[in-house]
Amino acid sequence: MKKQDEAIDRVLDLIERLQVGEAIPSERQLSKDLGMSRLTVRAAIDRLVQDGRLSRRHGSGTFVTEPKIAQRLSLNSFSEEMRLRGMVPGSRTLELTVAPADARLAQRLELSPGERVVRAKRLRLADGAPMALEVMHVPQNAVPGLTKPDLENASFYDLMRNRYDIVVSQAVQTIEPTVTDEEQSKLLGVPLHSPAFLFERTAKSQSGQTVEFSISIYRGDRYRFVAELTPQRRPVRHLTLARPAASSRNGRRRAVAAGSRAR
């Protein structure tokens, strides 16, 4: 094992014994306690800061942070993903309105401009802590009678399946880095302009109807995303190979015929 890997493992052991928000010993003290050079210790701490296990505060030290959630890129709902990680999902419905779709939203939901759309803004929670801010748009005719309490501490995909007999079967999702604005920072409990992930998802039901267009802001300090990758294999092309012997015979015949004509 390389020295840096060993240092990372030793510091991780230390982190496991500390509470979130507690400071770890200084690089000088860790170097002495671990019997390693300060350069090796510093490199290990840098790696753990990059991984989100530690955070540096200028002039104060290095502190233990909340571990990041490894979010798989899948069709699961937020609630399903949190339950898979042994966490209790929750949500607060901040707004629920119905309005005519503008041209852009109508295109996303494959509606005619002016058709009515439900817009719900929710703060998504895990073990009571804010994780994401979600703005969801759904055709009103797909979810008649939807109310604010329906979305409190509930999975919307479960609600669609159980009440409206709509099963989400496919979605297109994009992710890009961003920073939080003033409102998002306040709701998520992070400093202004904190790193975040911007999600856009368009989902379809088994019947092919577009039933959701959502925009979500996920905390960058609590998430890392995991994807299973497999090689995309090109189809094998079957080539027809020429027969050299036959070609040679044909060539000789053409040469003889040409010679005959020349004579």
N, C-alpha and C positions, 0 to 999 in steps of 0.2 A: 504493500500500500504506500502510495506517495505520502510525503510528509503533510502536504496541504489537505489531502483527503482525511488523514488521521486527525489533523487539527479540526477539520469540520465536524467529524464524528464526536470529538471530545467537547467541542463547544455546543453541539446539539444535545449531548448528555447534560450539560450545564443548563441549557434552556429548559429542558424537561423538568428540572427541579425548581424553576423560577415561575412566578406568576406573570401574566401579561402586564406590561407596563413597568416591570422591574428592570433596573439597570444591570448589565453584566459587568464584571470587573474590567479594569482598564487593560489596554493591550500590554502594557508593561507587566501588570500583575499576572495576566494570563500566560504571558511568555515564561514567567518565572514558575507558575504553577504547573504548566504543561511540559516544561523543559524543552521549549522550542524557541526558535528565533522570532523576534518581533515581526520580521518580514513575512514569515510563514503564517503567524497568527493574524496579521493584518489582511493577508490574502484570503484566509478562511472567513474572516468577518465580512470582507467585501462580498464574497460569494453569498453569504447568508443574508446580507442586506439586499442583494439583487434578487434572491429567492423570496424575499418578503418575510423572513423569519425574524429579522432584526431591523431596527431603524436607528439612524444616527440623528441626534439633535445637537446642532452646533452649540458648543460651549457647555453642553450638559452631559453628553456621553452616548452610549449605545444601549438601546432598550429592546426588550422582548415584545414582539407584536403578535396579534392574532394570526394563527396560521391561515394561509390562503386555501380557498375551496377549489379543488380540481374539478372544474366544470367540463363535462363531456359535451361535445358538439353532437346533439341528438335531437330527436323530435319530442323528448320528454318535456313536460311543463316544469316551471320553476318548483312547484310543490313536490312533484315526483323526484326531482333531482335532490332537493333538500332531505326528503325522507330516505333516499338511498344512502345519504351520508350520516344518517342517524340524528339529523337535526329536525327541529319542529318548525315547519313552514308557517308563515302567517302573512297577512296583508292588511293594509288600511286603505279603504276607498276614499280618496281625496275629492274626486269629482265624478259625476255621472250625468252626462247631458245627451240630448238627441238633437241633431241638426242636419240640414241638407248637405250632401256631399259636394265639395267643390270639384273642379275638373281633375286635379291631381289625385285626390282621394278616390274619386269615382273610377279612375283608371286602375289604381292599386287593387280595388275591391271588385273590379269588373262590373261596375254599376253604371247606370245612366246618371249624368250630373243632375243633382237635385234630389236624388233618392235619399231617404233618411237613414242616418248612420248613428249608432250608439258610440259615444266616446267616453271611455273610463280611464281615469288616472289613478294608479295604485302605487303605494309604497310597499315593496316586497320585503319581508322579514325572515330571518332565520334565527331561531332561539331568541326571538325578541329584538334582534339587532337589525338595523336597516341595511339592506344589501343592494337593492336596485329600485329605480323609479321607472315605472312602466306607463305608457300611454297607449291604450288599445282601441282599435276601431273595428266595429262589427256591424254588418247590415242589420237594420232594425227588424226586418221581416224574418231573420234567422233566430232572433232571441226575443220574441214578444213578451212583454211583462217583466223584463229584467229590471231589478231594483238595486240600489246601493248595498243594502244588507246582504244580497245574494253573493256579492263578491268579497265580503269580509271574511278573511281567514279561510278562503276556499279556493280550490283549483278551478279555473275557468274551463279547462278542457274536461274535467270531471262533470261540471255543471252542464256543459253542452251535451255530453254523452248521456247523462242520467235524466235531464229534464227535456232536452230538445231533440234527442236521438240523432245528434250530429257527432260523428267520429272524425277527428283530424287525422288524415292519413299521409299527408306530405306537406312540405314547407320549403321555401327558399329563404335563407337567412344570410345576412351580411354582417360583418363585424369590422369596426375601425376604431383606432384610438382617438380619444378626445379628452377634454378637461371639463370639469364641472363649472356651471355658472352659479350665480348667487343663490337662486332658488334651489337648484339641485344640491348644492353644498350644504345648505341649511337642512334640507329633508334627509339627506344621507349622513349627516353628522361628520362631514369632512371639511378641511380648509378649502377656501375658494381656489379654483383652478387646479384641483387635485386630479391626478391621472384617472381616467375612466375608460370604459369600453362602450361604444355606441352600437346597439343591436337594432337591426330592422328585420322583421319577419313577416312574410306573407304565407298564410296557411290555407290549405284546401281540405275539404271534406272528402269522404269516400265517393260521393256522387260527382266530385269535380267542382263543386261550388267554392268560390273564395269566401272564407268565413272570418278571416282575421287579417288585419294589418296592424302591427304594433311596432312602437319605437321604445327602446329601453336603454337606460343608462345604468351600467353596472360599476360598482366601486373597483377601481384598479388595484387598490391595496388589499383586497380580499379575494380576488379571483385570478386564477390562471386557467387557461383553456387547453383541453386535451383532445386530440383527434387520432383515431386509428387510420393509418395510411397503408394502402396496398398499391402495388404497381399497376398501372394501366397498360395492359398488354395489347400490342397492335395485332390485328388479324393477320394470320399467315396467308400470304398470297401464293397460289399454286402457279408455278411457272411452267410453260411448255418449252422444253428444250429442243433445239434443232438437232437433227440427226446428221452428224458430219459426213458419215459414209454416203448417205443418200444424196446430200448436197454435193459431194465431190463427184458422184456419178453424173448428176444432172449437169454439173459444170463441165464435165468432160464431153457430155452429149452436145451441150451448146457449142463448145469449142469445135467439135467435129463438124457439126452442121454449118457453122460459120466458115470453116475451112472449105467445106464442099461448095458453099455458095461462092466463095472467093475464087475457087478453081473454075 
